[in-house]
Amino acid sequence: MLKLTNSLTDRKEVFTPINDGEVKMYSCGPTVYSYQHIGNMRAYVFVDSLRRILKYNGYSIKGVMNVTDVGHLTSDEDDGEDKMELAAQKEKKSPLEIASFYGGLFFDDLRSMNVDLPENITYATEFIPQMIEFIQGLERGGYTYIIDDGVYFDVQKFAAYGQLSEKDLSKTYSARIEENIKKHHPFDFALWKFVEDNHIMKWPSPWGVGCPGWHIECSAMSHSILGDRFDIHTGGIDHRTVHHEDEIAQNDAFCGHQVVNYWLHNNFLLVDNGKMSKSLGNCYTLKDLQEKGFSPLDFKYFCLNTHYGKSINFTFDAIKSSALGFNSLKKLILEHYNGQGKVEEDKLKSYEDKFLNAINDDLNTPLAIGEMFTMLRGENRSRAVYDLVQKFDRALGLRLDIDSIMPQREESVPEEIMALIEQRNEARVQKNWALSDELRDRILSLGYSVKDSKEGTKVEKI
Ligand SMILES: [Zn+2]
């Protein structure tokens, strides 16, 4: 029984999908105007764990992740400039070039962390007609109004506003509002922004030339692919109070009922106990980590050792000790791969149950990794344990198989062994089987196995 913490109730709930055996889920993806830092990456490690654990439980997934390539303003409060447009100006490239460059790097990063990619990747600029239709639907429902700079959602028309953020519309807020914008309420948000002629990304609409607001993108894309009701929506906790609150308002106003059953949020990744910032120079990317000797999987392992709902403090000392732990895990797995011992069936079953209980308890990956360590340390070195780790790795995605742990095992055969292999090959050519066997035993006693096949002689460290 899988339990997940639903942000709508802030409680762990038993997960029950709308359709038996199938999960429909949407994950807020990146705005591809710059390099994604490791704080962004934590959200995708979380999505990966969720997807893998759902699959481990036998569910099939229809997943969507968006790529925002227009409409995300520098402030979530509907002011500032479009991040994509701004990056294009700075780098003297077109917004499309910016999106394809940083989008490409983003997916390279995900693949390097062995992230299980969603079935559907949607680009905002490919869904403009659906966004316009969505806004028209809201307009028909009486949820919108038009002012100088765009079409806005009227939060006071949506009685359930504030489910995620616990914002109370009746209270007065000292929100910063541009003087020339006459919003009816500080929480009202743009659905469609009118733009100046020199704006590169703009589309015609029933209200005038402009571009979509950021929140409407996610609603239109999730609705287009997943329909009127879907199971899970994920995102970073920084999206909870504005972006997701506004998505709920749009979705539920448009459809006339609750659209998403479970909202899941991963917590922040802090650096040196603070927020990452460009001015502090600590917006690290996976590439920065690699330059200091930590692989993308070292970073993933570091993330998995903290529950997704808790904040993580990243320091280079912390990832260093985590990477040492990851290495000792891999060393133990190798010992079991080469082990000749036996482990009782019911003991294996009990480890499997403990692992499953951990991941199904709101994706408790730190506990699951702990259970795996206990098994690896405590049991006779045995291939059966190695095989069970391979099963566990379907939920973790840490590439714990022998070929990933020892990618260079064939190349790293010492010269002394290679010389013996050559002698043995020579003996085989001369059909001196006795000598060939004797040499094979010597090689074996030095810790290497020799296998002959059509492709040639294969040497492996035992
Ligand atoms: Zn979103």
Boltz pocket constraint, residues with backbone or C-beta under 6 A from the ligand:
constraints:
  - pocket:
      binder: B
      contacts: [[A, 27], [A, 28], [A, 29], [A, 214], [A, 215], [A, 218], [A, 243]]
      max_distance: 6.0
